């Protein structure tokens, strides 16, 4: 079955190019192409896409606001932000709202298709510039235990590795524990941070990194 993809992009040329890219890619189907957040909020609940490529800067409501509202009406939806903006605060705001990936617009078409595939396989795709920026923020943050109140030392270590893109088996190998133990830690992290996904947990970590001591 094809992966259903929707576009939310106000630039007509960019929107048309993305629609063409998605429409001709094997295994993908473009089910909607919206020029604004308002149009997306009207059309996407009926189109029911699996993945949305979302511009962060839209006329009217922003892409970040659109993400938050779409996640309420379509909780299973996966959203990749497409933007020229590489500002750390906007990255974390997008993740907090419910985005699962973050790509800059100048990436090659095959990277967009690869990001969709990675997303469908459980990943959280980010452009290399964005990923380096996020990792830098973590490296320059205060001590983990002070930054992550409520988590055990091991849970904090697991969350840091999740934020760096490690998968469960890789975390198990890095920390010399079983994969089942990693999954238990991840479940406890989600419960304690009141989140439902890796992206939301990373966003929470990002907010605590920016404002030490505040949850």
N, C-alpha and C positions, 0 to 999 in steps of 0.2 A: 504493500500500500504506500502511495506517495506521501511524503511529509508535506503538510499544508503550511504554506508560508504567506504571511501578510506583510505589507509595507506601509510605514507611516512616514512620509517624507514630503515636505512642502515644495522642494525644487522639482519642477516638472521633468526636466531632463534627467536628473539623478533618479527620480522615481521610475521613469520609463526604462532607463538602462538596467535598473535593478529588476524590474518586472521581466525584462527580456532575459536577463541572466538566470533568474529563478525558473522562468517558464520553459527554458530550453535545457535545463540541467536534469540529468536522469535521476529519478526518484523524488523530484520536488514538483510542487504545483503552487503557482501563485494564485491565492484565492481572494485577495483584496489588495488594493493600492489606494491609500488614503492620503489626502493632502494636509490634514490637520488632526489634532487630538480629538476635536469634537466629532469629526467624521468617523474616526476610528472607534470611538465609544459607541456610536450608533451602529456601525456596520460589523465590527468584529465579533460581537456576541453571536450574531447569526452565522457569520462565515466560519467561526470556530477553528481558527488556525492552530497548528501545533507550535509554530515559531513566529515571532514578530521581529522584523528589523525596524528599529525605532530611532528617528532623528531626535536629538535632545532639544534642538532649537526649533520650535514650531510657532506659527502665528496663533494667538489666543493662548490656551492652556499649553504648558510646556510638555516636552516628552517625559520628563520625570513624573509630573502629575498624571499624565496619561498612563504610565506604567502602573502606578499605585492603584488607579481606578480600574484598570483592566484586570489586575490580579484579584480584585474583589469579585468581579463578575465572571472571570475565567481563571480560577485558582490554579489550574494545571498548565497554564500557558507558559512558554519559555520566551524570554525577550532579550535580544541583543541590541545594545545601543550603538548606533552608527553616528559618529560626530567628528568634527574637527577639533573639538574641545578636549584638551588633555589636562584639565585642572583637577587636582586630587579631590577637592571638596565635591565636585560634580560627580566624579567616579563613585565616591562613597554614598552620595545622595541617591544615585541611580541604583546601586546595589541595595541600599536600604529600602527603596521603593519596590524592589522585587525584580530588577534586571538580573539576568544570569550571565551576561557577557558584555564586553565593551570593546568595540573596534573603532579605530580612526578611519575616516572615509577614504583616505588615499591608499588603503590596502588593495592588493591585486584581487581581481574577481575570484580567483581560485582560493584565496584566503577566506573570503566571505562564505564560499561553498564549504570549505573545510571547517569553518567555525560552526556552521549549521549542523554538519555531521558530528562534530565533537559535542555539541550541545545535546543532540539526540542520543549520544552514547553516555551521557551523564557528566560531561565536562563543563567547564566554565571558561569559555574562550576569551582571551584578551590580546590585543595587539602588544607586541613586544615592548613598545615604549610605555604603555599603560602598566604592564606587568612589572617592569623595572621600577616605575614610579611607586607602585604599591609596595613592592619589596623594600625599597629604600625607606619608605615611611615606617615599615615594621622594624627595620634595622636601627633606625635612629630613635625608636620609641624608648620610653623608660622600661624598667625591669618588668618582666612578664607578670609576676604575681601582683604587683601594684596596679598594673594596667587591666588585669582581668579579675576583678573581685568576684568571689563566689565559685571560681573554678579551682580545682586542685592543680598542683604543679604538673601532673601528667596530662590533665585535660588541656591546660594552657599550651603545653608542648604540642599536643595533637592539633589544636586549633591553629597554631603558628604554621605547622606543616600543611594543613588544609589550605591556608591562605597562600602558601607558596605553590599550590597546584599539585601536591602529592596525592596519589590515590591511596586507598586503604592498605593495599599490599605493600606499597612503598613506605608508608608510615610504619607499618609493622616491622619491615626490615630495618628502617632507620632507628627505631626505638627498641628493637629486639624483643618485641612482644607479638602475640598472636593476632591474626586478622580479626578474629571474633572479639578480642579485647578492644581493638581499635574501634570496631563498630559500636561496642558498648560505651566507650568514651564519647564517641560522636553523638550517640543518643542522649547521653547526659549533658553534653554541651548544648545541644538544641533545647533541652528542657530548661536548663539553667538560664540560658540567654533568651528564652521565649522566642525562638526562631524555628523555621521549618525546612531550611535548606542550607547548603554550604554557602551560597552567595549571601544569604541573610546573615549567617554567622560571620563571614568575612567583613561584611559591612559594619556589623556591630563592633568587631575588632578595630576596624578603621576609625570609627567614631571615638572609641576609647583611646586609640593612639593619638588622635588629634587633640583630645581633651583629657589628659591623664587624671584619673581619680573620679571621672564622671561616667555613669553608665548610660 
